[in-house]
């Protein structure tokens, strides 16, 4: 992912609410499933890492991206942004030029 694409995704994520939360149990199978579903439905997902979690956003972004097959966009504060092209029909795909 180049910097222009990453910048566009970051700007889109600013207005996107966090749809998944990572708590003290970390990246459980159910959290991974929620992230995968959000990625299929929206392509861009913002994740909130709760204060009770053992890991920070920067500490968990690579693992979350690897387990979901997505691209890490940003980890700042307690928020993570991931992107993956959806193969689901009937959704509005993000238009990104590389």
MOPAC internal coordinates of N, CA, C and O (Angstrom, degrees):
PM7 1SCF
backbone

  N    0.0000 0     0.00 0     0.00 0    0    0    0
  C    1.4515 1     0.00 0     0.00 0    1    0    0
  C    1.5271 1   107.63 1     0.00 0    2    1    0
  O    1.2310 1   121.00 1   -51.20 1    3    2    1
  N    1.3265 1   115.70 1   128.80 1    3    2    1
  C    1.4549 1   118.63 1   179.97 1    5    3    2
  C    1.5306 1   110.96 1   -86.20 1    6    5    3
  O    1.2310 1   120.71 1    -9.33 1    7    6    5
  N    1.3204 1   116.25 1   170.67 1    7    6    5
  C    1.4693 1   120.73 1  -174.29 1    9    7    6
  C    1.5332 1   112.47 1   -68.05 1   10    9    7
  O    1.2310 1   119.94 1   148.70 1   11   10    9
  N    1.3192 1   117.72 1   -31.30 1   11   10    9
  C    1.4679 1   120.57 1   179.06 1   13   11   10
  C    1.5308 1   110.35 1   -66.88 1   14   13   11
  O    1.2310 1   120.61 1   136.51 1   15   14   13
  N    1.3337 1   116.44 1   -43.49 1   15   14   13
  C    1.4647 1   121.09 1   178.24 1   17   15   14
  C    1.5186 1   110.14 1   -65.52 1   18   17   15
  O    1.2310 1   120.60 1   136.21 1   19   18   17
  N    1.3307 1   116.46 1   -43.79 1   19   18   17
  C    1.4603 1   120.99 1   179.35 1   21   19   18
  C    1.5356 1   110.80 1   -60.44 1   22   21   19
  O    1.2310 1   120.26 1   138.05 1   23   22   21
  N    1.3257 1   117.11 1   -41.95 1   23   22   21
  C    1.4701 1   121.33 1   179.11 1   25   23   22
  C    1.5199 1   111.37 1   -62.62 1   26   25   23
  O    1.2310 1   120.71 1   138.72 1   27   26   25
  N    1.3242 1   116.24 1   -41.28 1   27   26   25
  C    1.4648 1   119.56 1   179.02 1   29   27   26
  C    1.5287 1   110.44 1   -64.87 1   30   29   27
  O    1.2310 1   120.36 1   137.47 1   31   30   29
  N    1.3286 1   116.93 1   -42.53 1   31   30   29
  C    1.4660 1   120.33 1   178.97 1   33   31   30
  C    1.5222 1   111.38 1   -64.90 1   34   33   31
  O    1.2310 1   120.11 1   141.27 1   35   34   33
  N    1.3226 1   117.39 1   -38.73 1   35   34   33
  C    1.4636 1   120.71 1   177.71 1   37   35   34
  C    1.5149 1   110.65 1   -62.88 1   38   37   35
  O    1.2310 1   120.39 1   137.90 1   39   38   37
  N    1.3309 1   116.86 1   -42.10 1   39   38   37
  C    1.4690 1   119.51 1   179.59 1   41   39   38
  C    1.5285 1   111.20 1   -66.83 1   42   41   39
  O    1.2310 1   119.92 1   143.08 1   43   42   41
  N    1.3294 1   117.75 1   -36.92 1   43   42   41
  C    1.4641 1   120.38 1   176.16 1   45   43   42
  C    1.5257 1   111.30 1   -67.14 1   46   45   43
  O    1.2310 1   120.72 1   143.97 1   47   46   45
  N    1.3149 1   116.22 1   -36.03 1   47   46   45
  C    1.4665 1   120.61 1  -178.16 1   49   47   46
  C    1.5246 1   112.64 1   -70.56 1   50   49   47
  O    1.2310 1   120.05 1   156.86 1   51   50   49
  N    1.3177 1   117.51 1   -23.14 1   51   50   49
  C    1.4644 1   120.42 1  -178.58 1   53   51   50
  C    1.5291 1   111.91 1   -60.54 1   54   53   51
  O    1.2310 1   120.28 1   147.57 1   55   54   53
  N    1.3103 1   117.06 1   -32.43 1   55   54   53
  C    1.4650 1   120.67 1  -178.82 1   57   55   54
  C    1.5251 1   112.86 1   -97.74 1   58   57   55
  O    1.2310 1   120.89 1  -179.49 1   59   58   57
  N    1.3313 1   115.91 1     0.51 1   59   58   57
  C    1.4579 1   121.25 1  -179.16 1   61   59   58
  C    1.5231 1   109.91 1   -91.43 1   62   61   59
  O    1.2310 1   119.90 1   -49.33 1   63   62   61
  N    1.3236 1   117.79 1   130.67 1   63   62   61
  C    1.4736 1   118.74 1   177.14 1   65   63   62
  C    1.5327 1   110.69 1   -75.78 1   66   65   63
  O    1.2310 1   120.90 1   -25.45 1   67   66   65
  N    1.3212 1   115.88 1   154.55 1   67   66   65
  C    1.4655 1   120.32 1   175.75 1   69   67   66
  C    1.5233 1   108.33 1   -69.90 1   70   69   67
  O    1.2310 1   120.46 1   -53.95 1   71   70   69
  N    1.3351 1   116.72 1   126.05 1   71   70   69
  C    1.4584 1   120.46 1  -176.22 1   73   71   70
  C    1.5207 1   112.95 1  -105.80 1   74   73   71
  O    1.2310 1   120.36 1   166.31 1   75   74   73
  N    1.3305 1   116.91 1   -13.69 1   75   74   73
  C    1.4617 1   121.22 1  -179.02 1   77   75   74
  C    1.5263 1   108.00 1  -131.55 1   78   77   75
  O    1.2310 1   120.61 1   -35.18 1   79   78   77
  N    1.3400 1   116.43 1   144.82 1   79   78   77
  C    1.4539 1   121.21 1   177.24 1   81   79   78
  C    1.5270 1   109.86 1  -122.13 1   82   81   79
  O    1.2310 1   121.18 1   -42.12 1   83   82   81
  N    1.3207 1   115.36 1   137.88 1   83   82   81
  C    1.4512 1   121.46 1   174.49 1   85   83   82
  C    1.5260 1   106.85 1  -106.65 1   86   85   83
  O    1.2310 1   120.55 1   -60.20 1   87   86   85
  N    1.3285 1   116.55 1   119.80 1   87   86   85
  C    1.4506 1   121.44 1  -177.17 1   89   87   86
  C    1.5119 1   112.58 1  -104.38 1   90   89   87
  O    1.2310 1   121.12 1    24.04 1   91   90   89
  N    1.3312 1   115.46 1  -155.96 1   91   90   89
  C    1.4680 1   120.53 1  -174.34 1   93   91   90
  C    1.5204 1   113.46 1   -66.22 1   94   93   91
  O    1.2310 1   119.75 1   159.36 1   95   94   93
  N    1.3279 1   118.09 1   -20.64 1   95   94   93
  C    1.4665 1   120.44 1   178.09 1   97   95   94
  C    1.5233 1   112.58 1   -82.64 1   98   97   95
  O    1.2310 1   119.63 1   174.30 1   99   98   97
  N    1.3101 1   118.31 1    -5.70 1   99   98   97
  C    1.4578 1   122.55 1   176.37 1  101   99   98
  C    1.5251 1   113.08 1    75.07 1  102  101   99
  O    1.2310 1   120.88 1    32.27 1  103  102  101
  N    1.3153 1   115.92 1  -147.73 1  103  102  101
  C    1.4669 1   122.56 1  -177.03 1  105  103  102
  C    1.5259 1   110.46 1   -84.60 1  106  105  103
  O    1.2310 1   120.82 1   -99.53 1  107  106  105
  N    1.2939 1   116.04 1    80.47 1  107  106  105
  C    1.4581 1   120.83 1   177.73 1  109  107  106
  C    1.5256 1   109.41 1   -79.77 1  110  109  107
  O    1.2310 1   120.71 1   -10.19 1  111  110  109
  N    1.3155 1   116.25 1   169.81 1  111  110  109
  C    1.4661 1   120.67 1   178.53 1  113  111  110
  C    1.5250 1   111.31 1   -59.68 1  114  113  111
  O    1.2310 1   120.17 1   142.40 1  115  114  113
  N    1.3219 1   117.29 1   -37.60 1  115  114  113
  C    1.4642 1   119.59 1  -179.42 1  117  115  114
  C    1.5278 1   111.67 1   -69.31 1  118  117  115
  O    1.2310 1   119.96 1   144.94 1  119  118  117
  N    1.3290 1   117.68 1   -35.06 1  119  118  117
  C    1.4709 1   120.80 1   176.82 1  121  119  118
  C    1.5226 1   109.66 1   -67.37 1  122  121  119
  O    1.2310 1   120.18 1   136.75 1  123  122  121
  N    1.3279 1   117.27 1   -43.25 1  123  122  121
  C    1.4719 1   121.48 1   177.58 1  125  123  122
  C    1.5274 1   109.64 1   -60.30 1  126  125  123
  O    1.2310 1   120.26 1   138.08 1  127  126  125
  N    1.3173 1   117.10 1   -41.92 1  127  126  125
  C    1.4639 1   121.66 1   178.24 1  129  127  126
  C    1.5307 1   111.19 1   -62.21 1  130  129  127
  O    1.2310 1   120.41 1   138.01 1  131  130  129
  N    1.3414 1   116.83 1   -41.99 1  131  130  129
  C    1.4693 1   120.86 1   177.83 1  133  131  130
  C    1.5230 1   111.05 1   -63.40 1  134  133  131
  O    1.2310 1   120.64 1   137.45 1  135  134  133
  N    1.3316 1   116.39 1   -42.55 1  135  134  133
  C    1.4683 1   120.43 1   179.03 1  137  135  134
  C    1.5212 1   110.01 1   -63.58 1  138  137  135
  O    1.2310 1   120.04 1   134.37 1  139  138  137
  N    1.3401 1   117.53 1   -45.63 1  139  138  137
  C    1.4651 1   120.77 1   178.62 1  141  139  138
  C    1.5233 1   111.41 1   -59.36 1  142  141  139
  O    1.2310 1   119.99 1   137.84 1  143  142  141
  N    1.3198 1   117.63 1   -42.16 1  143  142  141
  C    1.4638 1   120.85 1   179.25 1  145  143  142
  C    1.5256 1   111.16 1   -64.66 1  146  145  143
  O    1.2310 1   120.29 1   136.98 1  147  146  145
  N    1.3313 1   117.05 1   -43.02 1  147  146  145
  C    1.4645 1   120.42 1   178.16 1  149  147  146
  C    1.5253 1   111.59 1   -64.04 1  150  149  147
  O    1.2310 1   120.52 1   140.69 1  151  150  149
  N    1.3307 1   116.62 1   -39.31 1  151  150  149
  C    1.4627 1   119.85 1   177.87 1  153  151  150
  C    1.5220 1   111.28 1   -64.72 1  154  153  151
  O    1.2310 1   119.60 1   140.15 1  155  154  153
  N    1.3163 1   118.36 1   -39.85 1  155  154  153
  C    1.4641 1   121.18 1   177.79 1  157  155  154
  C    1.5285 1   111.26 1   -67.52 1  158  157  155
  O    1.2310 1   120.32 1   144.94 1  159  158  157
  N    1.3242 1   117.00 1   -35.06 1  159  158  157
  C    1.4575 1   120.78 1  -177.98 1  161  159  158
  C    1.5251 1   113.32 1   -80.65 1  162  161  159
  O    1.2310 1   120.03 1   148.08 1  163  162  161
  N    1.3465 1   117.54 1   -31.92 1  163  162  161
  C    1.4640 1   120.29 1  -170.72 1  165  163  162
  C    1.5261 1   115.37 1  -129.63 1  166  165  163
  O    1.2310 1   119.21 1   165.87 1  167  166  165
  N    1.3249 1   119.11 1   -14.13 1  167  166  165
  C    1.4601 1   125.87 1  -177.19 1  169  167  166
  C    1.5331 1   113.81 1    71.03 1  170  169  167
  O    1.2310 1   119.71 1   148.33 1  171  170  169
  N    1.3018 1   118.17 1   -31.67 1  171  170  169
  C    1.4615 1   122.64 1   179.55 1  173  171  170
  C    1.5174 1   107.28 1  -122.55 1  174  173  171
  O    1.2310 1   120.42 1   -53.23 1  175  174  173
  N    1.3254 1   116.80 1   126.77 1  175  174  173
  C    1.4571 1   119.90 1  -177.20 1  177  175  174
  C    1.5245 1   109.68 1  -131.93 1  178  177  175
  O    1.2310 1   121.55 1   -43.84 1  179  178  177
  N    1.3351 1   114.64 1   136.16 1  179  178  177
  C    1.4506 1   120.94 1   175.10 1  181  179  178
  C    1.5243 1   107.36 1  -106.06 1  182  181  179
  O    1.2310 1   121.21 1   -47.92 1  183  182  181
  N    1.3158 1   115.30 1   132.08 1  183  182  181
  C    1.4604 1   122.09 1  -176.00 1  185  183  182
  C    1.5179 1   108.57 1  -120.31 1  186  185  183
  O    1.2310 1   121.04 1   -44.22 1  187  186  185
  N    1.3170 1   115.62 1   135.78 1  187  186  185
  C    1.4579 1   121.42 1   177.93 1  189  187  186
  C    1.5218 1   109.25 1  -102.19 1  190  189  187
  O    1.2310 1   120.56 1   -52.72 1  191  190  189
  N    1.3234 1   116.53 1   127.28 1  191  190  189
  C    1.4589 1   121.54 1   175.23 1  193  191  190
  C    1.5287 1   106.75 1   -97.14 1  194  193  191
  O    1.2310 1   120.76 1   -65.71 1  195  194  193
  N    1.3172 1   116.16 1   114.29 1  195  194  193
  C    1.4567 1   120.83 1  -175.50 1  197  195  194
  C    1.5266 1   111.20 1   -69.48 1  198  197  195
  O    1.2310 1   120.99 1   -23.53 1  199  198  197
  N    1.3178 1   115.71 1   156.47 1  199  198  197
  C    1.4658 1   120.27 1   179.44 1  201  199  198
  C    1.5232 1   112.13 1   -63.44 1  202  201  199
  O    1.2310 1   120.33 1   154.24 1  203  202  201
  N    1.3187 1   116.97 1   -25.76 1  203  202  201
  C    1.4640 1   120.57 1  -179.71 1  205  203  202
  C    1.5334 1   112.41 1   -76.76 1  206  205  203
  O    1.2310 1   120.21 1   170.81 1  207  206  205
  N    1.3140 1   117.20 1    -9.19 1  207  206  205
  C    1.4677 1   121.07 1   179.96 1  209  207  206
  C    1.5272 1   110.15 1   -70.12 1  210  209  207
  O    1.2310 1   121.17 1   -31.72 1  211  210  209
  N    1.3292 1   115.37 1   148.28 1  211  210  209
  C    1.4625 1   120.44 1   179.75 1  213  211  210
  C    1.5215 1   112.54 1   -76.14 1  214  213  211
  O    1.2310 1   120.25 1   159.91 1  215  214  213
  N    1.3256 1   117.13 1   -20.09 1  215  214  213
  C    1.4537 1   121.41 1  -177.42 1  217  215  214
  C    1.5273 1   110.50 1  -112.52 1  218  217  215
  O    1.2310 1   121.44 1   -19.88 1  219  218  217
  N    1.3318 1   114.84 1   160.12 1  219  218  217
  C    1.4593 1   120.86 1   174.72 1  221  219  218
  C    1.5252 1   108.86 1   -92.83 1  222  221  219
  O    1.2310 1   120.88 1    -9.82 1  223  222  221
  N    1.3215 1   115.93 1   170.18 1  223  222  221
  C    1.4672 1   120.47 1   178.52 1  225  223  222
  C    1.5271 1   110.46 1   -60.46 1  226  225  223
  O    1.2310 1   120.31 1   136.87 1  227  226  225
  N    1.3229 1   117.01 1   -43.13 1  227  226  225
  C    1.4680 1   120.25 1  -179.69 1  229  227  226
  C    1.5197 1   111.39 1   -67.69 1  230  229  227
  O    1.2310 1   120.58 1   152.37 1  231  230  229
  N    1.3280 1   116.49 1   -27.63 1  231  230  229
  C    1.4450 1   120.12 1  -179.74 1  233  231  230
  C    1.5168 1   114.35 1   -79.22 1  234  233  231
  O    1.2310 1   120.16 1   161.32 1  235  234  233
  N    1.3293 1   117.31 1   -18.68 1  235  234  233
  C    1.4547 1   120.69 1  -174.68 1  237  235  234
  C    1.5357 1   113.45 1  -111.22 1  238  237  235
  O    1.2310 1   119.36 1   168.13 1  239  238  237
  N    1.3226 1   118.83 1   -11.87 1  239  238  237
  C    1.4735 1   120.76 1  -173.65 1  241  239  238
  C    1.5312 1   112.23 1   -63.67 1  242  241  239
  O    1.2310 1   119.86 1   137.57 1  243  242  241
  N    1.3212 1   117.87 1   -42.43 1  243  242  241
  C    1.4734 1   119.86 1  -178.40 1  245  243  242
  C    1.5292 1   110.98 1   -65.31 1  246  245  243
  O    1.2310 1   120.30 1   137.88 1  247  246  245
  N    1.3196 1   117.03 1   -42.12 1  247  246  245
  C    1.4617 1   120.74 1   179.54 1  249  247  246
  C    1.5291 1   110.89 1   -65.68 1  250  249  247
  O    1.2310 1   120.49 1   138.45 1  251  250  249
  N    1.3344 1   116.66 1   -41.55 1  251  250  249
  C    1.4657 1   120.69 1   179.20 1  253  251  250
  C    1.5238 1   110.51 1   -63.92 1  254  253  251
  O    1.2310 1   120.21 1   137.78 1  255  254  253
  N    1.3240 1   117.20 1   -42.22 1  255  254  253
  C    1.4634 1   121.21 1   179.27 1  257  255  254
  C    1.5208 1   111.26 1   -65.10 1  258  257  255
  O    1.2310 1   120.76 1   138.42 1  259  258  257
  N    1.3220 1   116.15 1   -41.58 1  259  258  257
  C    1.4674 1   120.10 1  -179.94 1  261  259  258
  C    1.5260 1   111.62 1   -65.14 1  262  261  259
  O    1.2310 1   120.24 1   134.78 1  263  262  261
  N    1.3211 1   117.14 1   -45.22 1  263  262  261
  C    1.4634 1   120.89 1  -177.18 1  265  263  262
  C    1.5233 1   113.34 1   -70.58 1  266  265  263
  O    1.2310 1   120.19 1   157.70 1  267  266  265
  N    1.3318 1   117.25 1   -22.30 1  267  266  265
  C    1.4677 1   120.26 1  -179.07 1  269  267  266
  C    1.5231 1   112.53 1  -105.15 1  270  269  267
  O    1.2310 1   119.80 1   174.13 1  271  270  269
  N    1.3218 1   117.98 1    -5.87 1  271  270  269
  C    1.4577 1   121.09 1  -178.62 1  273  271  270
  C    1.5148 1   112.25 1    67.95 1  274  273  271
  O    1.2310 1   120.71 1  -146.79 1  275  274  273
  N    1.3176 1   116.25 1    33.21 1  275  274  273
  C    1.4662 1   120.92 1  -177.24 1  277  275  274
  C    1.5213 1   110.63 1  -113.28 1  278  277  275
  O    1.2310 1   121.27 1    -6.91 1  279  278  277
  N    1.3154 1   115.17 1   173.09 1  279  278  277
  C    1.4597 1   122.08 1   178.12 1  281  279  278
  C    1.5223 1   109.35 1   -98.18 1  282  281  279
  O    1.2310 1   119.67 1   -51.94 1  283  282  281
  N    1.3366 1   118.24 1   128.06 1  283  282  281
  C    1.4656 1   119.13 1   173.98 1  285  283  282
  C    1.5222 1   109.34 1   -72.63 1  286  285  283
  O    1.2310 1   120.64 1   -51.35 1  287  286  285
  N    1.3097 1   116.37 1   128.65 1  287  286  285
  C    1.4610 1   121.19 1  -179.40 1  289  287  286
  C    1.5176 1   110.29 1  -100.64 1  290  289  287
  O    1.2310 1   120.62 1   129.57 1  291  290  289
  N    1.3452 1   116.42 1   -50.43 1  291  290  289
  C    1.4525 1   119.74 1  -174.65 1  293  291  290
  C    1.5234 1   110.21 1  -159.94 1  294  293  291
  O    1.2310 1   121.00 1   -35.36 1  295  294  293
  N    1.3177 1   115.70 1   144.64 1  295  294  293
  C    1.4584 1   122.62 1   169.48 1  297  295  294
  C    1.5142 1   106.08 1  -132.76 1  298  297  295
  O    1.2310 1   120.80 1   -68.90 1  299  298  297
  N    1.3199 1   116.08 1   111.10 1  299  298  297
  C    1.4552 1   120.42 1  -178.43 1  301  299  298
  C    1.5242 1   108.64 1  -141.28 1  302  301  299
  O    1.2310 1   120.86 1   -47.28 1  303  302  301
  N    1.3075 1   115.97 1   132.72 1  303  302  301
  C    1.4632 1   119.90 1  -176.68 1  305  303  302
  C    1.5144 1   109.43 1    62.64 1  306  305  303
  O    1.2310 1   120.84 1    56.28 1  307  306  305
  N    1.3195 1   116.00 1  -123.72 1  307  306  305
  C    1.4701 1   119.98 1   177.84 1  309  307  306
  C    1.5273 1   111.48 1  -110.75 1  310  309  307
  O    1.2310 1   120.21 1  -158.31 1  311  310  309
  N    1.3241 1   117.20 1    21.69 1  311  310  309
  C    1.4664 1   122.32 1  -179.35 1  313  311  310
  C    1.5188 1   111.34 1  -115.91 1  314  313  311
  O    1.2310 1   121.73 1   -35.74 1  315  314  313
  N    1.3400 1   114.30 1   144.26 1  315  314  313
  C    1.4623 1   123.28 1   175.90 1  317  315  314
  C    1.5239 1   107.20 1  -124.75 1  318  317  315
  O    1.2310 1   120.84 1   -38.59 1  319  318  317
  N    1.3187 1   116.01 1   141.41 1  319  318  317
  C    1.4635 1   120.94 1   175.06 1  321  319  318
  C    1.5199 1   108.00 1  -122.99 1  322  321  319
  O    1.2310 1   120.90 1   -51.91 1  323  322  321
  N    1.3453 1   115.89 1   128.09 1  323  322  321
  C    1.4598 1   122.74 1   177.96 1  325  323  322
  C    1.5200 1   109.77 1  -123.49 1  326  325  323
  O    1.2310 1   120.63 1   -28.92 1  327  326  325
  N    1.3452 1   116.39 1   151.08 1  327  326  325
  C    1.4652 1   121.92 1   179.29 1  329  327  326
  C    1.5236 1   109.70 1  -134.41 1  330  329  327
  O    1.2310 1   121.05 1   -41.50 1  331  330  329
  N    1.3082 1   115.59 1   138.50 1  331  330  329
  C    1.4702 1   121.92 1   172.86 1  333  331  330
  C    1.5281 1   107.65 1  -153.48 1  334  333  331
  O    1.2310 1   120.67 1   -44.75 1  335  334  333
  N    1.3199 1   116.33 1   135.25 1  335  334  333
  C    1.4610 1   120.74 1   177.30 1  337  335  334
  C    1.5267 1   108.29 1   -65.50 1  338  337  335
  O    1.2310 1   121.00 1   -47.61 1  339  338  337
  N    1.3186 1   115.69 1   132.39 1  339  338  337
  C    1.4588 1   121.26 1  -179.61 1  341  339  338
  C    1.5266 1   110.32 1   -89.06 1  342  341  339
  O    1.2310 1   121.11 1   -35.06 1  343  342  341
  N    1.3102 1   115.49 1   144.94 1  343  342  341
  C    1.4596 1   121.10 1   176.35 1  345  343  342
  C    1.5229 1   110.67 1  -105.65 1  346  345  343
  O    1.2310 1   120.73 1  -169.13 1  347  346  345
  N    1.3020 1   116.21 1    10.87 1  347  346  345
  C    1.4548 1   122.51 1  -178.00 1  349  347  346
  C    1.5302 1   109.70 1   -81.53 1  350  349  347
  O    1.2310 1   120.58 1   -44.18 1  351  350  349
  N    1.3118 1   116.49 1   135.82 1  351  350  349
  C    1.4576 1   121.24 1   177.35 1  353  351  350
  C    1.5238 1   110.24 1   -78.96 1  354  353  351
  O    1.2310 1   120.97 1   -30.46 1  355  354  353
  N    1.3115 1   115.75 1   149.54 1  355  354  353
  C    1.4555 1   120.56 1   173.38 1  357  355  354
  C    1.5143 1   115.28 1    85.75 1  358  357  355
  O    1.2310 1   119.61 1  -169.90 1  359  358  357
  N    1.3378 1   118.35 1    10.10 1  359  358  357
  C    1.4551 1   118.81 1   175.55 1  361  359  358
  C    1.5214 1   109.24 1  -110.19 1  362  361  359
  O    1.2310 1   121.02 1   -20.52 1  363  362  361
  N    1.2969 1   115.66 1   159.48 1  363  362  361
  C    1.4597 1   120.97 1   178.06 1  365  363  362
  C    1.5217 1   107.77 1   -86.46 1  366  365  363
  O    1.2310 1   120.69 1   -65.78 1  367  366  365
  N    1.3327 1   116.29 1   114.22 1  367  366  365
  C    1.4534 1   120.83 1  -177.94 1  369  367  366
  C    1.5290 1   110.17 1   -81.52 1  370  369  367
  O    1.2310 1   121.06 1   -33.36 1  371  370  369
  N    1.3355 1   115.58 1   146.64 1  371  370  369
  C    1.4520 1   120.77 1   176.45 1  373  371  370
  C    1.5207 1   108.24 1   -72.93 1  374  373  371
  O    1.2310 1   120.35 1   -45.63 1  375  374  373
  N    1.2978 1   116.94 1   134.37 1  375  374  373
  C    1.4556 1   121.38 1   179.54 1  377  375  374
  C    1.5235 1   109.08 1   -94.08 1  378  377  375
  O    1.2310 1   121.34 1   -72.74 1  379  378  377
  N    1.3123 1   115.04 1   107.26 1  379  378  377
  C    1.4543 1   121.31 1  -178.27 1  381  379  378
  C    1.5051 1   108.80 1  -121.99 1  382  381  379
  O    1.2310 1   121.01 1   -49.74 1  383  382  381
  N    1.3305 1   115.67 1   130.26 1  383  382  381
  C    1.4589 1   119.38 1   175.68 1  385  383  382
  C    1.5193 1   107.95 1  -104.40 1  386  385  383
  O    1.2310 1   121.15 1   -46.28 1  387  386  385
  N    1.3154 1   115.41 1   133.72 1  387  386  385
  C    1.4756 1   120.37 1   179.68 1  389  387  386
  C    1.4992 1   111.58 1   -92.85 1  390  389  387
  O    1.2310 1   120.10 1   180.00 1  391  390  389

